[in-house]
Structures are given as structure tokens and as C-alpha cells.
Amino acid sequence: MFFDRFTRRVEIDATLACQTALRIGTGKVAGDIAASDLPVLKDGRGEPLVPGASLKGAIRSALEAVLRGIPEDPSASKAWACDPFLDPCVDPREEDRSVDQMRLAERAVWQRERVKAACRACQTFGTAGLASHVVFQDARPRGRARVERRDGVAIDRDLGRVSGGMKYDFEVLAAGAELSFSVAVDSAAPWQEGLLVLGLDLLDQGFIRIGGATSRGLGRVALQGARVRLLDIGRLRAGQGPTELTWDEFRQASLAAWAREIDAAHEAAEERAC
Ligand SMILES: [Zn+2]
């Protein structure tokens, strides 16, 4: 990952308190008959974990839907959020260009052009050739987490009925588990920090669920005890280290910046239309 100019870094640390059981699956361990059909994902020491990529995926896809729900600007050349698979906002083939061999100034121009072409979701969370401003750490249980085994019944999706009495079992992290949560935002615009905060609010309110079997009600978490550390170029210039902000203070300022950004985009569209 690179950004040609460091402006600020925000680190948010919190606890994800599992309100329901949580299912982060992996494939069946080959040859292990005693193992669950669908065990939970564990690290090398056998401790369950929720990969940062899963957290990012759940939050990003919900925010893409929010972005697409914002009234479309008819004169804008780009959507608020593209369809990364069917209609990506930036050409993924260009990723092959050997950015490493460019000079810093040339690279900065190339990056700026690419950012300008990208939708808001890709600008914030990255896409081919565009680094993400937001990096989620893997979430790990604080203390011992209980893993429970659940029975499932295989459903034939076409017929909507039980498929030949096929039973399977799957593992979940039990409700009540507390997971470490950490996300960093690097050199992002204030509205991008606001977009992330919006995602964290939706997570805390249960509109975003994480892991599998969310349609069975799993994956509801609450965000607790959030703390914010900020390091910006002003502090670095003064030879100072990071400072702490309260979650409320940071949350309100970021959400206000996000709302201002949307208003400004709509005003600009109206002016162009005149
Ligand atoms: Zn995009």
C-alpha cells in the first residue's frame, strides 16, 4: 500500500460484543471424521478468529448499498458506488502497469487520475491498482471463547425443501464472546472517515451482520468501548506523538464531514445543470 502524501492516521480500537452466535466458517478438515462438517475458522494455535477481510467485506458491501441509495447526480461521470464485478469504475487491467518503476511525481499523477475516475466506494476501500485507505485487523477473542456445535439441515434451494434428509453440523462462536476490533484509516479525506463511521454505526445497530448464516439471525455484534488515536502531519511536524480523541467527538465530526460532502456534491451538480 502507498499514498504519496501522509496527512493523518486514525486508529479505532474497540470490542465487538457478540449479541448472537457468530459463524465464520472454513472448509471441513480433510480426513478428520470427528471434526464438524463446517468448523469455525481458527488460527495456527487453534484460536477462533474473524479475518479483517470478512469485517471489511461486510461493512463495504453495506456502505456500497447506502452510496447507491443516495439520489443519483445525473451530470456526474461516475456513480457513488460501482458494481466491482460487472461494471468496475476503473479498468482492472491497468493494474499491470509497473507502478514501482515510475518516479514519485509521475506515480502521484497516475494515482490522482485513477482516484478521480473511481467511485466513492473504491476511493475509500480500494480496487485494482488503488490502495484502500481503511485497514481492518483480524478480530480475536478476548479471553477464552466458547465454540458451539449446531445442527443444520441441507435445503434444496430449487425445491425449497429438505434435500434427501441430509443433515450436517456447523460450529459457531457462542453469543457473549468478546472480540478485539481494530481499524486504521490512513490519509483519508474527512468524508471518508465519516463513511467508515457510518459503517461502524450500522454494525453496532445490527443492520450489518458479520459471518455466515446471518439470515438465521447470527452475526449480530455491538461495538463497545471505542477509542480513537490520531496522528497527523501537524503533530509530526511539531515532533509530537499521537493524541487521543473520544469516540463521540470523532464520530460526530466525521459524520458531519460526510453530510457536508454529500451536500457539496449535490450543489455542484445543480450548478452544472444551470
Ligand atoms: Zn468503484
Boltz pocket constraint, residues with backbone or C-beta under 6 A from the ligand:
constraints:
  - pocket:
      binder: B
      contacts: [[A, 81], [A, 82], [A, 83], [A, 84], [A, 88], [A, 89], [A, 90], [A, 118], [A, 119], [A, 120], [A, 121], [A, 122], [A, 123], [A, 127]]
      max_distance: 6.0
